[in-house]
Amino acid sequence: MKSYSIHHIYVVAANAFKRFPMALICAVLATAAALYLVDFNGDEVDKTAAAELVLTFSLGMIAYIGLAVFAQRYTMRQSTVVYFHIIVAGLMVYYYYSLPDVFTIKAMARFVLLLLAAHLGVSFAPFMVTTEVNGFWQFNKSLFIRFLTGVLYSSVLFCGLSVALLAIDNLFSVEIVPDVYVRMCLIIIGVFNTWFFLSGMPPRILSLESVTEYPKGLRVFTQYVLMPLVVIYLLILYVYGAKIIFTMVWPRGIVSYLIVGFSALGILAFLLVWPLREDAHYGWIHTYTKRFFIAIFPLIILLSMAIGRRVIEYGVTENRYFLIILSLWLLMVAVYFLVSHRKHIKFIPLSLFFAALLSGYGPWNAFSVSEDSQHHRLVDLLSKNKILKEGKVLKIERSIPVDDQVEISSIVSYMIDVHGLTSIQDLFSVNLIATTNNSSNTSGSFKAGRVMDLMGLDYKTQYIDPTRQKDVEYLNYSSTISVVTNVSDFDYLFPVDIYMSSSSSVINRSLDSSEVDIAYHKGDYYLKVSFNHGAPDTISLRPLINSLIKKYGHDDYSVNENELTVDLINNKNIHFHYLIKGIAATRIKDSDELMISSMNGVMLVDIP
């Protein structure tokens, strides 16, 4: 029995650092940058820079792991290894400086693609120029089990230390701030878990081809848990496919994600039982490996139908692009394992590695294709409603169909959030960056609202299930706030413009030595206002909207200024007076279901 003394732990940790020095240094630096973000109080530019360091060092860590196992497998000279270390470091520097000053969804998506590609690269790095199928499987089996063990150890360690800190907090009245738990979690995940994982990497990769050991626990888990789940999901999806054939109703969008999830689970089970596929003692496993890729062919067709319908109706977005790529990848993998005589499971991670890279970079990448598709749809909608004149937006003074207005709002919001204002600048004569007060603190929904104003349209967000669209009432109430606002009874005035395309947000305003936070959540009918980060008070907008509905009904109405105000006086006698210029909402007919899309106006604050 092994003795896990302090000396033994030290030796194992030292050996891991000797094998993977650069990877562990990157892990420590990524953790340090993440810890810096926990206590960050600087401006948005510095915050973005620190966040981008976390991403850069995380990618560098995985890249150095792949380089290390490749060098150890092929016994590269130390001078050559150093040369490759410098190349990876140079790529990290290039990646860091290629990131935008203001972090975007596109940058995050590209990071996820690179992280996926890097992990896949590690899986086949030691076997790039060999045909060792068993060695490849044994290597990745070790990584899989070590990863699961690391997650278990890290979770137990975090929970144990958290309970200890909680006990100290309660028994000794020592205040433990929440940030302590966050820092502890980051250190455990970034340093302990990474070091633990790397200390269990197979030391002699060259000899893995001759290993025949197959863990009994892994077989039991795969054969009696994972594979039955795959069969259950397969039956559900087949029944749903039969329903489509008999009812002639197009598949729902969610089925795409179910098929992709099922396929991932099925391929995982396929890989885990690969060494047992020809063993006569496990007939079920033999049948599964022979029939799995035949069984998913109808589902690939169903997946293509679901994606195709969404693309025809709403164009290409990044999510749909990735689903298209995954469907093509599934088709390619299925054909390979059904037709190829030299089946090698390395084909699965290798092909997915190239799919991830090609999806993120090159003229065919997900972002360029999606931007072109949605830009084309926006131009078509604007042209249809005569908002474009000689290729430029012309502000209109008339209403357009509500469905078109919702669709235009959705596309504008998407283009700004994912591709930035420059993606639609060609449609406007004015400078959008200057017009929308573009800054790191300006939300994408606020910019979308300003862009819609330039078209003469209100920003409308559709939260209602499309199948219930005929039951929806659109409410738009507006007033004209005087150019000069009487503030004699108040100390402060600031704008509060809310466009609820994001799930939630917080507006923060500094009032000399005090601060006001106004929080809102997508679709809700209240604001939560807190003063100096104290307990929030709620400003309910439902009574206001109910009174407007009762008096004016739905549709567009101009109302008196005093009919669009709400007040709140909290327990510290601080008076908040929200003077609303316009409010848009949706409501289910004959129902109390109300969802606010946008509001804009000014908040007046009186501090006694």
HELIX and SHEET records of a PDB file:
HELIX    1   1 ILE A    6  ARG A   19  1                                  14    
HELIX    2   2 PRO A   21  VAL A   38  1                                  18    
HELIX    3   3 GLU A   44  ARG A   73  1                                  30    
HELIX    4   4 GLN A   78  SER A   98  1                                  21    
HELIX    5   5 ILE A  105  PHE A  124  1                                  20    
HELIX    6   6 ALA A  125  PHE A  127  5                                   3    
HELIX    7   7 VAL A  133  LEU A  171  1                                  39    
HELIX    8   8 PRO A  178  ILE A  187  1                                  10    
HELIX    9   9 ILE A  188  ASN A  193  3                                   6    
HELIX   10  10 THR A  194  SER A  199  1                                   6    
HELIX   11  11 ILE A  205  SER A  210  5                                   6    
HELIX   12  12 LYS A  216  PHE A  221  1                                   6    
HELIX   13  13 THR A  222  LEU A  226  3                                   5    
HELIX   14  14 MET A  227  THR A  247  1                                  21    
HELIX   15  15 ILE A  254  LEU A  272  1                                  19    
HELIX   16  16 TRP A  274  LEU A  276  5                                   3    
HELIX   17  17 GLY A  283  ALA A  295  1                                  13    
HELIX   18  18 PHE A  297  TYR A  314  1                                  18    
HELIX   19  19 GLU A  318  VAL A  339  1                                  22    
HELIX   20  20 PHE A  347  GLY A  360  1                                  14    
HELIX   21  21 ALA A  366  LYS A  384  1                                  19    
HELIX   22  22 VAL A  402  TYR A  414  1                                  13    
HELIX   23  23 MET A  415  HIS A  419  3                                   5    
HELIX   24  24 LEU A  421  SER A  423  5                                   3    
HELIX   25  25 GLN A  425  LEU A  427  5                                   3    
HELIX   26  26 LEU A  432  THR A  435  1                                   4    
HELIX   27  27 GLY A  444  MET A  455  1                                  12    
HELIX   28  28 PRO A  466  ASP A  471  5                                   6    
HELIX   29  29 ARG A  542  TYR A  552  1                                  11    
HELIX   30  30 GLU A  561  GLU A  563  5                                   3    
SHEET    1   A 2 LEU A 388  LYS A 389  0                                        
SHEET    2   A 2 LYS A 392  VAL A 393 -1                                        
SHEET    1   B 5 TYR A 492  TYR A 499  0                                        
SHEET    2   B 5 LEU A 594  ASP A 606 -1                                        
SHEET    3   B 5 HIS A 575  ILE A 588 -1                                        
SHEET    4   B 5 VAL A 472  SER A 478 -1                                        
SHEET    5   B 5 ASP A 555  SER A 558  1                                        
SHEET    1   C 4 TYR A 492  TYR A 499  0                                        
SHEET    2   C 4 LEU A 594  ASP A 606 -1                                        
SHEET    3   C 4 HIS A 575  ILE A 588 -1                                        
SHEET    4   C 4 THR A 565  ILE A 569 -1                                        
SHEET    1   D 4 SER A 504  LEU A 511  0                                        
SHEET    2   D 4 SER A 514  HIS A 521 -1                                        
SHEET    3   D 4 TYR A 526  PHE A 531 -1                                        
SHEET    4   D 4 ASP A 537  SER A 540 -1                                        
END                                                                             
